[in-house]
Amino acid sequence: MRKWTWLISAALMSSAAGAATPDTSRIVDEGFNRSQVMINAHELLDRIGPRLTISTNMRRAQNWATAKFATYGLTNIHREGFAFGRGWDLVSSSVRLSGPRAMQLTAIPNAWTPPARGVTGPVIVAPMNRPEHFAAYRGKLAGKIVMVSLPGDVAEPSQAPFQRLSSDEIAKEDKFNVPHFDPAEQNGFLKRIDFYRQMDKFLASEGALAIVRRSRNDGKLIFGEGYQHAVGDTAKLPSVEVAAEDYRRVARMAKMGENPVLTIDSDVRFLDDDSKAYNVIADIPGSDPKAGYVMAGAHFDSWVAGDGAADNGAGSLVVLEAARIIRQLGVRPKRTIRFALWAGEEQGLYGSANYVQQHLASRPGAIGPGGTLLWDNLIRNYPITPLPGYGALKAYFNLDNGSGKIRGVYAEGNAAAVPMLREWLSPFASMGAGTVVAGPTTGTDHEPFQAVAIPGFQFIQDPLDYETRVHHSNIDTLDHLKADDLRQAAVIMASMLLSAANSDKDLPRPPLPAQPTASDPFKVDYPEPK
């Protein structure tokens, strides 16, 4: 308790110096001394668990979140649907080595792949990562369980798996990234999805029984990621991911001619009653209906191997707690404060991209299978047409890098916004969170807002063991959340939202993006050497 007493005193002194909104000291007191973030974490993560987009657990979690928002006294609580595809539940699974020795393997079905009811067969190691590899295995796969990954070698990590950021490491992000545009570049994410689709169809046409992939990490970590969720475009073959150590063991047996046999039981089910996914939205109404609104969000969906704790239960819990803190203060902000729990982030920023497309600014649609909006293509389409509600949103703040404490904020190249962001963060320098860096970060839900010139920001966070072990894995559980860090993050998010909601000035906006030209036109249109 002494540590937080010291921090509260420091924040009070900062507030008295005039560096923050008048309610900073009350925010700190409420957020540290009466926090509900870990009780909520238990309810969401231990009781409900993983939240794949359009799964039974996701629906339960959304019911839970809407009830929480209502309990906290928010208004306009609703769900906004968007086209997504098929739902999918993992009920149970088992992958066993049946011969030449009996052994239970650490494994998980890949999301949105069909069930395997006691599928038993000999394995064949047939590594493939592009369509040109198919020809080598044509005619050899019928009746086989196909191991499609290279066995690889055991990793030799050169860095500790758990990390707190130093000031020097944060400072390295304080640099302007020169924009680069190459019209010949293709999106790697979409290329991978397309390859998995082609490989699945090829293996099914060859009479293969199932697909086995190796986990990308050692340490018995498994992930179970998958992407073919569109109606009418679901995978044809069962597919499982096996822990790297188990995968290599079976591959060695096959290499030595010991004819390993696997048995796969995966009890999974598709959900086709509603092809829409839903964002959960809730408001704290402002006193001035003409002043617009500010917003905070985190993605609520997760993968299925763990409980979706660090990714991104942590960010979602902070959003809920920030809403609770502000309502508990009883203040009435000038601008409305909106809170969003996004769906479909893991499959390509679906939830936030659809919110932007429906409410803020539209781009010519990039529509994939099942009529779904593909953000990875959409961001490349022009022109951008602002919608009537475009000017109302003044700022968006996102949290999605695990359970680590907030250390600052990425300014996303918006140099004009730096002084205001720095002022709003200044009371929290004693908590390690006073830094604003010029550089951007990618891969989460602030990007659709930034892409249409709305000030959208992701917080800098201590990495902890997020990327090294926890992210998407079977150990992404409540044990890897840090209670003090989450309380600190909720306090800072609540304060930033109130500062933005009550500010006399709007955060500066960058220009509305227009179609870029090639950064280096002399490299364009030359044929690739063969």
N, C-alpha and C positions, 0 to 999 in steps of 0.2 A: 504493500500500500504506500510505502514511503516514496517509491519511484513515481507513482502517479500523482502524489501530493506535490512533488517538486515540479512535474510537468504542468499541472494545473496552475501552480503559482506563476510559472513562466508565461503561460498563455494569458493569465490575468494581467500581468505586467505589459505584455504586448498589446492587449486590448486597451488598457489604460493609456498607452502611448498613441492610440488613434490609428493603429495599423490594420484594424479589422472592423467588421460590423459590430454593433453594440452588444450582440448576443453571444459573442465568442465564448466568454467565460461560462455561460449557461450551457452552451453546446458541449463544452469540454466536461463539465460536471455531469450532465445527463448521460453523455456517451461513455464515460469511463466508470461512473459510480452506479448506474442503474441499467447497464447494457442488457439487452436480450439476445444478442447476436449468437451466443453459443447454445442457448436453449433452442432458438430457431434452427441452428445448425443440426442439433440432434433430431428435431422433428423432421426436417427436410431430408437429411442424409442417412441417418440410421433407420428411420421408420419408413421413408418412401424409397430412397436410393436412386439408382441411375434414371436419367430422364431423356431417353432417345426421343427425338422429334416424332410426334404422333405415335406414342406408346401409351399403354395403360398407366404407367408410372408418371409420364409427363402430364396426363390429364389429372391424376391425383394431385400432383405438385401444383398445377395451376389452380385447382380448387382451393388448395391450402393457401396459396399466395393471395388470391382474391379475398379470402376470409381474413387474412392478416391485414391487408390494406384497409378492409372495412373496420376491423377492430381498432386500427390506429386512427380512424376518423377521416380517411381520404374520401374523395368524391370522384364521380365520373369513372368508376371502376368498371372496366369492360375488357372484352377480348376482341381483337381484330384479326380476322382470318385472311389467309392468302393461300393460293394454290401451291401444293407441295407434292403430294403423291400418296404412296401407300404407308400405312403404319406397320410396326413390327415389334413383337415382344419376344424376348428370350425367357423361356420357362426353365429349362435345364439342359445340360449338355454333358457328354462324356466322350472322350477320345482315348482309346486303349490300344496299346501294342499287344496283339494277340499271339504273335510268334516272330522270331524263334524263342522269345521269353515273354511272359505276361507282365504288363506294366501299365499303370495309369499315367497318362501324359497330362501335362499342364497345357490346357488348350481352351479355346472359345470359338463359337461360330462367328463368322463375319456378319455384321448387321445387314439386313435385307437380302440374305441368301436363304434358300428354301430348306426345309427340315431334312434330316437324314435319319431314317428309322432302321437302326441296326445295319447300316451299310458296312459290309466287310469285304476287303479285297487286298491284293498285293499292291505294294507301292511301286512307283517308278519315279526316279528323280529326273525331272525334265525342266531345268531352269529356263525361263523365258521372260523377257521384259520388253520385247517389241515383236510386231507381227512377223518379221523376217525369220524368227526362230521357229515358227509353227512347222515349217516344211520338214525340219529334222526329225520331228516326232510323228508325222502323219503315218497312220497305220500301225502304231505301236501302243496305243493308249486304251484300247477297248477293254473294259472290265477292270481297269486299274484305278487306284487312288493316286492322283498326280501331285507330286511335290514340286511346286513351280518356282521356288526360291533357291538361289545359291546358298549352300550351307554357311559359307563365310567363316571367319575366324573370330575367336573371343576378343572382345574389345579390350584395349589397354588405356583406360582413362588417364588423362594427364592433369585433370583438375578435380578438386574436391566436389562431391555430389551436392553439397549444401553450401549456399553462398549468401552473404549479405554484401550489398554494394558499398564500395568505398567512394569517397568524394571524387577521387581521380577517375574512377570508372564512370560515374555519372557525368562528369565534366566532358568526357569523350563524346557524349551525345550532343553537346552544345556546338553544333556546326551546321551550316546550311548545306543541304544536299542539292546539287545542281540537277534540275529536271532532265531526264533522259527519255527520249522516245525513239524507238526503232520499230517501224511498221512491220518488219519481218519477224519480230519476236512473237512466239505463240505462248499461250498460258499453259504452264506445266501441269497445273491442277486438272484442267480439263483434258489434257492429253493423257494423264494417268487414268482418269475415269474411262475415257474412250478405249484405252488399251485393255482395261479389265473387262469391258463389255465384249471386245473382240475375242479375248482369250476364253472367256466363258462360253461363247458361242462355238468357238473352234473345238474346245474340249468336249462339249456336249455332242457335237456332230461326230466326233471320233469314238463316242461310246464310253467316255471316262465316267467313273462313278462319283468322284468328288475331287475337290481342290484342297490342297494343304499349302499354306503359306507360313514362312518362318517369321517369328516376332522380330521386330527391328532392334530390340534391346536385349542384352543379356540380363541375368539375375532373375530368371523365371517370371519376367514381366510379359504380360499379354495385353492386347488392345482391342481386337475385334472390330476395327473400323470397316465401313462399307459405304457405298455411295449410290447404288442403283435402286433408287426409291420411287422412280416415276411409274405411274400407272401404265401398264403395257410394256415396261422395259425392265422387269425384274430379272435377276440372275436365274439361269436355268439349272445350275448345279449347286449342291451343298458346298459350302466353303468354310474351312476352319483355319484358325491361326494357332500354331503350336509354339510353345516357348523355345527359344533359340537352342538351349541345351538339349532338349528332347528332340528337336528337329535334327540337329547334327548327329545325335546318336542313331536315329533311324536311317539317316542318309549314309552313315558309315557302314551300317549293316547291309544296306543295299549295294554299296560300293564293293563290299567283300563277298557278295554273292550269297548272303544268308537269307534272302527272300523274306523280308519283313512283311507282316500283314497287320493292317489297322482295322479297328472296328469303331465306327462313328455313330453315336446316338445324339442327335440334336433336336430337342423339342422346342421348336420356334413356331410362331404363327404370324401371319399377315393380318393387318387390320384395315378393312376396306369400307367401313361404315361412313367415314368422312375423310376426304382427300385433302382437306385444308389443315394447315398448322395455324397456331394462334399466338399472337403476342398479347401479354397482359399489360394493360395501361391503367394508371391511376393518377389523380391530380390532388395537389393542395392549391385551392383557388387563390388567385391574386386579388388585390383590392382594386386594381385598375384594369378593366377589361380591354383597354386599348394598348396596354403596355407589352402584350405578347407573353411568351413563356420561355422558361429555361428547362432543361431536361437532363436526367441522369438515367443510365441504363446499364444492363449487363445481360449476357445471354444465359437463359435458364436451362437450355438443353445440354445434354452431355452424351458421351458414348456409354457403352453398356458394361464394360469390364469391371469398373469400380463404381463408387457411389456419386461420381461427379462432384467431389468436394472442392478441390482446388480449381477445377475447370468445369463449370464456373459457378459452383455453389457459393464459393467465397464472395465473388463479385455480386451475385444476386442477394446474398444475405446482407452485404453492406448497403446495397440500394434500399432494401426493406428497413434496415436499421436507421439509415439516414432519414427516411420518411417518418419513422417513429419519433426520432429525436426532434425534428422540426415541428411535428404536430404536438409533441409533449410540451414544447416551449410556449405554445399558444400564440405565436406571432402570426401576423397576416402579411405576407410578402406583397410587394407591389405587383410583381409579375407572377403568374401561375407557375408552379413547379410541377413538372410532369415526371413520372417514374415509369420505366419500361423494363419488362422482363422478356427478352427476345427469344423466339424459337428459330430453329434451323440455322443457327450460326455455324455449327460444325460442318454442315454440308455446303457452305458457301455464302454466309452472311445473308441468308434469305430473309429473316425477320426484319432486320434494320433496313435492308435494301428495299423491301416492299413498303415499309413505312415511309421512306423518303419518296418512293415512286408514287405512292397514293396521296401524300399530304403536302409535299414540299416542292419537288421538281421532277419532271419526267424526262426520260431519255427514250429514244426509239427502242422498242422492246427487243431483247434477245431471248426468245422463248425456246425452251428445251422440251424434251419429251413430257407429255402430260400437261402441257400448257404452263409450265413453271417458269418463273423469271430467273434467269441465270445472271447473277451479279458479276461473275468473272468475265462475261461477255458485255454486260450492260455498261460497265465502267469505260469501255472502249467506244461507246456509241455517242454520236453527236447529231444534232444540237441538243443542249439542255434547255428545257422550257420551264421556267419558274411557274408554280401553281399559285392560286390566290393566297394560300397560307404560308407561302415561302418566307416572307419577311417577319412573320410572327415569332419564329423560333430564333432566340438570341444566342443560345449556347447549348452544347451537348457535352456531357462528361461521361466517360465510360471507364469501367473497371473490369479487366479480364486478363490478368497475368498471375493468377494464383492467390495464395494467402499472405504473401509478403506485405509488410507495411508500405504505405505510400511514402516515396522519397521526393516527389515533385511531379511535374507534368511536362509532357511533350507539347511544344508550341506548334508542331506540324508545319514549320516554315512560315508561320504567321507572325512576322517580326513585330507588327504593329500591336499585336495582342499581348506581347511579353510584359510590358509594364503593369497592366491591369492584373494579369495572372500572378505576377510576382507579388503585388500588393496583397491580393487575396490570400496567398499562401504564407505571407510573412509571419503571422502569429504562430506558425507551426514549425519554425526553424529549429526550435529546441526539441521537437519530436523527430527531427531528421528529414523534414519534408518541405524545405524552403526553396528548392531549386526548380527553375524553369529552363528547359533546354530547347534550342532552336530546332533540333532534328525531329524527324517523324518516326513513328513506329507503325507497323502494319499487321494485318491478319486478324482484325477484330472490328467491332461494330461502330467505331467512330468513323471508319473509312467512307461509308456511303454518304455521311453528312459532309465530310471534308470534300468529297468528290463533286459536290454541288455548291461549294463555297459557303457552307454554313460552318461557323466556328465549332469544330468537334475535336475533342481532346481525350487522350488516354493518359491515365496516371502512370508515372514511373513507380515500379514496385521492386522490393528486394526479391530476387529470384527464388531463394530457398532451394528446395529440391524439385521445383516445378518442371523444368525442361529435362533435367537429368534422369528423373525416375517416375514422377507422379503423373505428368500430363497424359491424359487419355488411358492410363494404365489401370490394372487391377488393384493397385494399392492407392488409388485416388479416393481415400476415405477421410473421415473426420479427423483421424489421428494426425494427418498432415496439415491441419489448419492450426494457426497460431492465434489464440484468443486475443492477446494484447495487440497484435498487428491488425486484426479485424476491427477491434474497438477504435484504434487510432484512425484507420481508414474511414470508418463511418463518421467519426467526428469531423474529419477534413472534408469529406464529401458534403455533409450537411452544411458546413460553413461556406464552402465554395458555392453551393447552390443558393444560399441566402445572399451571399455577396453579389452574385450575378443577377438574382431576382430583384434586388433592391438598388442596384447601381443606377446612378443618374445617366451613365453613358452605356451605350451598347458596345460589346466587344467588336473591334474592327473585323470586317469581312474581307477576304481576298477577292480578286476578280472572279467572275463566273467563268469557269474553264471553257475554252473553245478548242476545236480540233487542233492538236499540235502538228507541227511539221517535223520531219526527221531531224534529230539532233545533229547528225553527221550525214548530209545528203550524198557525200562522195562514197559512202559505204553501201548505199541502197542499190538494189537491182543487179548487183554482181552475182553471177551464178556461183554456187558452192562448188569447190574443187572435189572431184571424185577420187 
